[in-house]
Amino acid sequence: MSKFSIRRVSSGVKFDLRAPNGQTIATSEVYESMAYCRRGIEAVRKNAPAAKLEDQTEAHSTLTNPKFELYRDKQGLYRFRLRARNGKIIVFSEGYGAKSACEAGIEAVRRWAPEAETDA
């Protein structure tokens, strides 16, 4: 089963969404409290299934939120971020060498976030 793994860091609390195999699919920002972190998890659960995909590596379009933004970073790797309805980034990905792998990461968030357990 997939899960949200909450952890404390020096500046607050953050979470990772992990696939059933334990691999991290997406990571949150740092929150100042556990309550805010849990709200972030709920925002991912709520927004991910309905989020549209804005592929910023192709002809640029501006979709309304919630949305996944697929883009290339300065090193040329593919990444995604999920924006909530209010436009805030709630999770982001690691870098992928292939666009198809990044798209699979987006699909994994859509599929697993709504039913993922929380470990803390």
Salt bridges, closest charged atoms under 4 A:
ASP16 OD2 - ARG7 NE 3.08
ASP16 OD2 - ARG18 NH2 3.31
GLU42 OE2 - ARG45 NH1 2.44
GLU54 OE1 - LYS67 NZ 2.99
ASP55 OD2 - LYS99 NZ 2.59
GLU58 OE2 - LYS99 NZ 2.80
GLU69 OE2 - LYS67 NZ 3.72
GLU69 OE1 - ARG81 NE 2.43
GLU69 OE2 - ARG83 NE 2.93
ASP73 OD2 - ARG79 NE 2.67
GLU107 OE2 - ARG110 NH1 2.44
